[in-house]
């Protein structure tokens, strides 16, 4: 086998596909993070088909009971709701 054939073999000089993901994961572990407390415990989104392509969507949120203040939920279409 000539040196030209060896250089054109299946071995690639580029890193494996997962190397970029591993690098991002490693950097995210090394960088300091920001800790925030929202007093939000969780929630549930459910939907029910009314007819055809019409659905009712219900958003249920659970907040800490002694949280003083309010929260605004922005649905992204210009509508908001206050809890």
Backbone as a chain_set.jsonl record, in Angstrom:
{"seq": "XXXXXXXXXXXXXXXXXXXXXXXXXXXXXXXXXXXXXXXXXXXXXXXXXXXXXXXXXXXXXXXXXXXXXXXXXXXXXXXXXXX", "coords": {"N": [[0.856, -1.175, 0.0], [0.609, 2.152, -0.881], [1.908, 5.333, 0.329], [0.15, 7.348, -0.317], [-2.311, 6.021, -0.572], [-2.647, 5.199, 2.07], [-2.993, 7.674, 3.346], [-5.436, 8.447, 2.373], [-7.234, 6.796, 3.532], [-9.856, 5.322, 5.614], [-9.639, 6.565, 8.046], [-10.258, 9.579, 9.668], [-9.293, 13.002, 9.96], [-10.797, 14.789, 11.335], [-12.522, 15.602, 14.405], [-14.588, 13.275, 16.339], [-18.223, 13.161, 16.07], [-19.516, 13.479, 18.545], [-17.732, 14.924, 20.023], [-17.959, 17.738, 19.998], [-20.331, 18.125, 21.448], [-19.536, 17.036, 23.899], [-17.575, 18.875, 24.611], [-19.075, 21.246, 24.94], [-20.708, 20.436, 27.084], [-18.762, 20.001, 29.074], [-17.699, 22.621, 29.336], [-19.995, 23.938, 30.247], [-20.256, 22.854, 32.755], [-18.039, 23.853, 34.014], [-18.315, 26.607, 34.026], [-19.568, 29.26, 36.058], [-22.856, 29.194, 37.389], [-26.105, 30.812, 37.475], [-28.162, 31.178, 40.205], [-31.552, 31.075, 40.868], [-34.573, 31.705, 42.603], [-37.911, 31.02, 42.231], [-40.2, 30.408, 43.508], [-41.944, 28.715, 42.412], [-43.575, 25.698, 42.059], [-44.492, 23.747, 40.229], [-46.411, 22.435, 37.46], [-49.099, 21.8, 35.127], [-50.048, 21.022, 31.849], [-52.875, 20.553, 30.002], [-55.044, 19.214, 27.454], [-58.025, 19.208, 25.478], [-59.978, 17.935, 22.914], [-62.402, 19.793, 21.292], [-63.972, 20.067, 18.943], [-63.403, 19.031, 15.6], [-60.631, 20.785, 14.575], [-60.442, 22.267, 16.857], [-59.429, 22.962, 20.122], [-59.483, 22.883, 23.702], [-57.276, 24.278, 25.943], [-55.781, 23.783, 29.031], [-54.031, 25.334, 31.576], [-52.405, 24.662, 34.466], [-50.978, 25.9, 37.365], [-48.695, 25.617, 40.115], [-47.9, 27.166, 43.069], [-45.814, 28.258, 45.773], [-47.423, 28.472, 48.904], [-47.063, 30.577, 50.743], [-45.995, 32.612, 49.283], [-45.539, 35.924, 48.628], [-46.809, 38.215, 46.521], [-47.061, 38.55, 42.948], [-47.339, 36.745, 39.865], [-46.69, 36.868, 36.42], [-47.939, 35.302, 33.606], [-46.883, 34.833, 30.425], [-48.199, 34.202, 27.34], [-47.106, 34.403, 24.858], [-48.449, 35.315, 22.642], [-49.291, 37.828, 22.991], [-51.198, 37.774, 24.938], [-51.684, 37.671, 28.464], [-51.662, 36.27, 31.777], [-52.501, 36.514, 35.193], [-51.337, 35.201, 38.221]], "CA": [[0.0, 0.0, 0.0], [1.434, 3.346, -0.982], [1.627, 6.346, 1.348], [-1.028, 8.096, -0.76], [-3.478, 5.212, -0.218], [-2.808, 5.236, 3.531], [-3.478, 8.989, 3.756], [-6.816, 8.585, 1.946], [-7.986, 5.707, 4.139], [-11.096, 5.666, 6.309], [-9.357, 7.376, 9.233], [-10.5, 10.995, 9.404], [-8.561, 13.883, 10.867], [-11.749, 15.61, 12.09], [-12.933, 14.949, 15.654], [-15.877, 12.589, 16.259], [-19.408, 14.029, 16.191], [-19.869, 13.731, 19.942], [-16.699, 15.741, 20.667], [-18.492, 19.086, 20.202], [-21.285, 18.05, 22.564], [-18.768, 16.818, 25.124], [-16.907, 20.135, 24.936], [-20.098, 22.157, 25.467], [-21.09, 19.944, 28.405], [-17.652, 20.274, 29.99], [-17.641, 24.056, 29.602], [-21.149, 24.342, 31.05], [-20.002, 22.446, 34.139], [-16.959, 24.658, 34.565], [-18.716, 28.004, 34.152], [-20.486, 29.462, 37.177], [-24.26, 29.365, 37.021], [-26.901, 31.769, 38.229], [-29.22, 30.507, 40.957], [-32.719, 31.916, 41.077], [-35.714, 31.042, 43.229], [-39.129, 31.636, 41.723], [-41.311, 29.977, 44.355], [-42.817, 27.947, 41.52], [-43.402, 24.271, 42.315], [-44.709, 22.925, 39.046], [-47.655, 22.7, 36.774], [-49.592, 20.805, 34.194], [-50.76, 21.509, 30.669], [-53.73, 19.505, 29.45], [-55.851, 19.678, 26.339], [-59.199, 18.403, 25.165], [-60.532, 18.287, 21.61], [-63.801, 20.213, 21.342], [-64.518, 19.591, 17.668], [-62.506, 19.277, 14.471], [-59.286, 21.202, 14.976], [-60.578, 23.178, 17.997], [-59.098, 22.333, 21.395], [-59.388, 23.686, 24.922], [-56.012, 24.038, 26.633], [-55.831, 24.207, 30.429], [-52.723, 25.478, 32.205], [-52.515, 24.675, 35.922], [-49.681, 26.168, 37.983], [-48.648, 25.414, 41.562], [-46.965, 28.106, 43.677], [-45.674, 28.16, 47.23], [-48.592, 29.145, 49.477], [-46.727, 31.806, 51.456], [-45.332, 33.527, 48.361], [-46.229, 37.209, 48.603], [-46.537, 38.856, 45.242], [-47.812, 37.987, 41.833], [-46.545, 36.299, 38.735], [-47.349, 37.056, 35.137], [-47.695, 34.251, 32.632], [-46.95, 35.386, 29.082], [-48.461, 33.106, 26.42], [-46.337, 34.619, 23.645], [-49.278, 35.874, 21.563], [-49.799, 39.115, 23.474], [-52.08, 37.531, 26.084], [-51.047, 37.347, 29.72], [-52.542, 35.904, 32.879], [-51.883, 36.789, 36.498], [-51.619, 34.183, 39.235]], "C": [[0.898, 1.234, 0.0], [1.06, 4.338, 0.11], [0.41, 7.173, 0.983], [-2.31, 7.347, -0.392], [-3.718, 5.223, 1.28], [-3.392, 6.568, 3.984], [-4.933, 9.203, 3.366], [-7.706, 7.496, 2.528], [-9.209, 6.214, 4.89], [-10.86, 6.519, 7.548], [-9.492, 8.849, 8.875], [-9.732, 11.838, 10.404], [-9.502, 14.78, 11.669], [-12.188, 14.86, 13.344], [-14.283, 14.253, 15.483], [-17.042, 13.545, 16.501], [-19.713, 14.395, 17.633], [-18.86, 14.644, 20.64], [-17.189, 17.16, 20.93], [-19.464, 19.131, 21.368], [-20.56, 17.873, 23.885], [-18.072, 18.106, 25.564], [-17.898, 21.132, 25.539], [-20.509, 21.733, 26.871], [-20.002, 20.242, 29.436], [-17.568, 21.753, 30.336], [-18.817, 24.523, 30.457], [-20.984, 23.929, 32.511], [-18.94, 23.314, 34.806], [-17.348, 26.12, 34.791], [-19.678, 28.169, 35.327], [-21.901, 29.709, 36.672], [-24.944, 30.392, 37.894], [-28.021, 31.0, 38.919], [-30.354, 31.497, 41.187], [-33.82, 31.09, 41.728], [-36.981, 31.755, 42.785], [-40.346, 31.314, 42.572], [-42.347, 29.214, 43.541], [-42.541, 26.468, 41.742], [-43.572, 23.416, 41.069], [-46.027, 23.268, 38.389], [-48.009, 21.587, 35.821], [-50.285, 21.516, 33.045], [-51.582, 20.338, 30.143], [-54.569, 20.089, 28.321], [-56.974, 18.688, 26.077], [-59.738, 18.873, 23.813], [-62.011, 18.622, 21.772], [-64.515, 19.729, 20.085], [-63.532, 19.914, 16.565], [-61.093, 19.598, 14.93], [-59.322, 22.214, 16.123], [-60.309, 22.417, 19.287], [-59.185, 23.353, 22.523], [-58.092, 23.292, 25.612], [-56.129, 24.6, 28.039], [-54.416, 24.217, 30.993], [-52.938, 25.601, 33.705], [-51.125, 24.906, 36.492], [-49.793, 26.012, 39.491], [-47.533, 26.293, 42.113], [-46.904, 27.857, 45.17], [-46.756, 29.004, 47.881], [-48.247, 30.437, 50.205], [-45.924, 32.776, 50.594], [-46.15, 34.807, 48.28], [-45.836, 37.901, 47.305], [-47.37, 38.207, 44.159], [-46.848, 37.564, 40.738], [-47.358, 36.515, 37.465], [-46.957, 35.905, 34.22], [-47.916, 34.86, 31.256], [-47.101, 34.233, 28.098], [-47.772, 33.284, 25.084], [-47.132, 35.198, 22.484], [-49.858, 37.226, 21.957], [-50.739, 38.978, 24.647], [-51.262, 37.17, 27.308], [-52.094, 36.959, 30.745], [-51.781, 36.154, 34.175], [-52.297, 35.713, 37.479], [-51.591, 34.825, 40.604]], "O": [[1.834, 1.333, 0.794], [0.015, 4.201, 0.746], [-0.296, 7.653, 1.869], [-3.283, 7.959, 0.048], [-4.867, 5.254, 1.722], [-4.204, 6.598, 4.909], [-5.607, 10.048, 3.955], [-8.825, 7.3, 2.056], [-9.554, 7.393, 4.809], [-11.797, 7.138, 8.052], [-8.91, 9.312, 7.894], [-9.544, 11.44, 11.553], [-9.057, 15.465, 12.59], [-12.224, 13.629, 13.354], [-15.045, 14.6, 14.58], [-16.859, 14.619, 17.075], [-20.13, 15.52, 17.908], [-19.122, 15.095, 21.755], [-16.874, 17.735, 21.971], [-19.432, 20.056, 22.18], [-20.928, 18.492, 24.883], [-17.992, 18.392, 26.758], [-17.593, 21.788, 26.534], [-20.644, 22.577, 27.757], [-20.298, 20.686, 30.545], [-17.387, 22.107, 31.501], [-18.657, 25.406, 31.299], [-21.517, 24.587, 33.405], [-18.947, 23.486, 36.025], [-16.775, 26.792, 35.649], [-20.518, 27.3, 35.561], [-22.102, 30.36, 35.646], [-24.417, 30.792, 38.933], [-28.749, 30.249, 38.269], [-30.133, 32.618, 41.646], [-33.973, 29.905, 41.43], [-37.103, 32.968, 42.951], [-41.414, 31.893, 42.369], [-43.5, 29.091, 43.954], [-41.397, 26.028, 41.626], [-42.841, 22.442, 40.892], [-46.669, 24.264, 38.721], [-47.316, 20.574, 35.72], [-51.014, 22.487, 33.245], [-51.046, 19.264, 29.871], [-54.776, 21.3, 28.244], [-56.884, 17.505, 26.407], [-59.929, 20.069, 23.598], [-62.778, 17.831, 22.321], [-65.544, 19.058, 20.167], [-62.891, 20.965, 16.594], [-60.44, 18.788, 15.589], [-58.35, 22.937, 16.342], [-60.888, 21.356, 19.522], [-58.982, 24.548, 22.307], [-57.837, 22.109, 25.839], [-56.526, 25.751, 28.224], [-53.693, 23.226, 30.896], [-53.583, 26.543, 34.165], [-50.187, 24.188, 36.143], [-50.852, 26.245, 40.074], [-46.379, 26.192, 41.695], [-47.836, 27.308, 45.757], [-46.99, 30.137, 47.46], [-49.094, 31.329, 50.274], [-45.249, 33.661, 51.118], [-47.322, 34.777, 47.906], [-44.656, 38.135, 47.043], [-48.271, 37.414, 44.433], [-45.69, 37.982, 40.706], [-48.578, 36.356, 37.462], [-45.777, 35.582, 34.084], [-49.005, 35.347, 30.954], [-46.226, 33.37, 28.023], [-47.845, 32.389, 24.241], [-46.557, 35.538, 21.45], [-50.802, 37.71, 21.333], [-51.053, 39.975, 25.298], [-50.266, 36.452, 27.211], [-53.273, 37.283, 30.597], [-50.559, 36.017, 34.227], [-53.472, 35.353, 37.559], [-51.805, 34.146, 41.608]]}, "num_chains": 1, "name": "protein.A"}
